[in-house]
Structure formats: C-alpha cells, structure tokens
Amino acid sequence: MDKNRTILSAVNQLKDSKIGRILVFTGSRQVGKTTLVKQCLPAYQYISIEDPTKNVVLKSLSAEQWKDLYPMAALDEVQKEPRLIESIKSAYDQFDSVRYVLLGSSQILLLKKVHESLAGRCVIFDMYPLTLPEMMTESSDEEVHVSAWQHLLQNSESKLTLFPFFSLHPDMSRIKKQWDYYLQFGGYPALVDDSLTDEQRYLWLQGYVRTYLERDIQDLAMLRDLEPFTKLQKILAAQTGQIINNSSIATDIGVSVNTVQRYIEYLNVSYQTILLPAWTRNQSKRLVKAPKLHYLDFGVVQAVLNKRGGMTGNEFESFVIAELYKQTKNILKQASFYHLRTHDGKEIDLLVEIPEGYFAFEIKQTEHVKKADARHLLHLSEMLDKPLLHSFLLSNDNETKQITDTVTAVHVAMFLA
C-alpha cells in the first residue's frame, strides 16, 4: 500500500523553482527516496550509480553532453562516484536549463561532497522511515494529517485543543491500529504491504540489518573485520534510550574509545541512530554532560537484538523521541534536541529548542499517569535560558490531564497522530 510523505508538499513547491534546480535526498536504505522521486518527478531520467559499466561513460561526459543527454536526471547512490557531483556542478553553472536530483544513503559520503561542490546550489532533504501521520494515509494521494506536535511547532503561541479522553477521538480506532503496528514493526515503507505476514516482516528486517552491515558500513568504513562493529551495534540497541559510556563499551568489544566514537558516528550518519546531546547551559547547576543514544526505528532494534514483541521503558522512550524527531524534520522546522540530567537526579527525557523557547517531555510507558510522574517538569523553567513554552507527559494513559497550567499529560498516540 502506498503512503503519502510529508515532505512531498515541500518538494512540489521547489521542484520547478529557480532554487530547486538541484535537489538532494539523503536517508537510510529502503526509506523511500527513489519511490518519492519517481512519484513527484516522473520526467527525470533515473540513473543508478551502482551500474559500473554506465559509470565509466558517465564520468567521461562533458557539461554540454550532460545538458544534451541528461538535462533532467536523478542519480541514485551518487556518493559512490563523487566525481559525478563535479560534473553536475559544471552543467549547473554553465546551463540554466538543467535540473538534477541526487540521492544517497550516507550523510558523511554524500553531504561532504555536496557541501564542498554544491554549496549554495542545492536544497537538501533528509528522509526517514514513515511517521505515524504518514502511516495513517491509505494512498499517495491522501493528504498527510498534521499531528498535534507538528501543529504546535508551526504555531508555538497557540493553545492545543485536546480531547479529554483518547477514546473520544473520532479516529481513535484507526490511530490505535496503526500505532500498535508501528510499535511492532517500525516505519520502513516496504513493511506496510498488507500481503506480507508478520513472519515475512521480521525476515525483511533481519535482511535489512545484514544489508546495512555488508553494504552501508563497508562503504563508510571499509572495515576488514565487521565483528567489533556488530558487537557495538547490539550493545547500543540494547542500551537505546540510555546515556552512553564509551569507555565501558570499548572494554566490552575490545577496541579503543576513539574507535567506539567513530563507530557511533557511522550509525548516526547512516540514519540508524540519533545522538542526543546533554543540555548544559546552566552554569550554576551540576549537569551530566554525556549524550544519550536513540535508535530511529524499533523494527531495526528488534532485528539487531533478534527479539520479537515487547518493549522496555527505554525502548519506548527511544521510540517516542525518534517519532518527535522525524515529525520535526519532516516539516523542515529548525529545532535542537537535548536531554537534561542533573547530578542530584533530576532528569528531562527530551528538551526541544526552537527560536521562541523550549518544549519539555517526560515519557512514560504507563497506562495510569500520576502527578508525581511529572515532578521533574514542574520547576524546569527556573533552570533554562529561554522561555519554557510548555511541558508534556506522554504516556499510554487514555485520559488527558492538565497537571498545571504549563504541564499537560496526554496519550502519546493522540499527540503524535
């Protein structure tokens, strides 16, 4: 089943504009980059860089030959042939009529070359696995609903209108069905095919992880021995949602701390994880400075750990933060994500900074929220250097509760749908 993508509207607005002559799409393998480009840019000739025979010819083309033979083209996995980016630059600079799309599954390989050669010439889109609003669509033509979170980001001064109970939401049953699926298999587009069995979905995820190790990591790092990286991958999947101790991990897998840091960077730039830095701007408080790591897709976590079903509290936290992060990126909102922890035990799972101020989140897996669950949110504004716009306690509790004027407890699926 096709799903619509949030960024499609932004692509449609730019694709015929002067600043949209070169569009760059990055994201993990199988996230839907090629499908989106073929859908919204059908006139572009698609070129796969993974065809070595064609590459020899492409690299020999002059700028004028690019204009004549490929005036509108989409080049997939272009980071594997960075010389082609120079060819695209030359054609762009010499001929106003040419338009190109570059696709790749690695930030570090693709974007480094893009920033070097195409600075000021391109628009970059990051693509992620499906979000809950995208999963709610039943065709590529159905409009993607704006979630409560996205509405708040776009209208930070407005007050959200939330149903007092999730069960009163008119789409509650449909949201709950998609949410339950999402918790089980994650958001990769290939898995939403209704003809697949659950067993086939798990097999796909296992194959995805193998392909990631054998192709993406080898492209990034050219590792002779994948075993240390595989061990680190499993350790980090088991520790998703937790503060990372590089020294401890280095000891466990038998490599240096610098190697652990480099491996974690590989996971980040290949869109498998996000590293949440600690918020440390208050000099009068003793704050923990180590980052937290969150996997971006729970289906991948399960495949790495060879587990099925069930979710720990830390996994649930990662799942929700990844969804908040993806939804923010999808609407192209500039925001910074942090976690906050003091040495005396006060902890904020997520702090999102936008120009106007902060949104704070406490994430609980419980179905019965108590006021005590929000205790770390209550006096948070006294610590911050910008206004605290609002705080949310996200959980599986059906009831929406106004704990204080600035702290709201709401069912996580209703907030994110």
Summary of the structure (lengths in Angstrom):
residues: 417
radius of gyration: 22.3
end to end distance: 18.9
largest distance: 67.8
contacts: 1329
relative contact order: 0.12
helix: 45%
strand: 19%
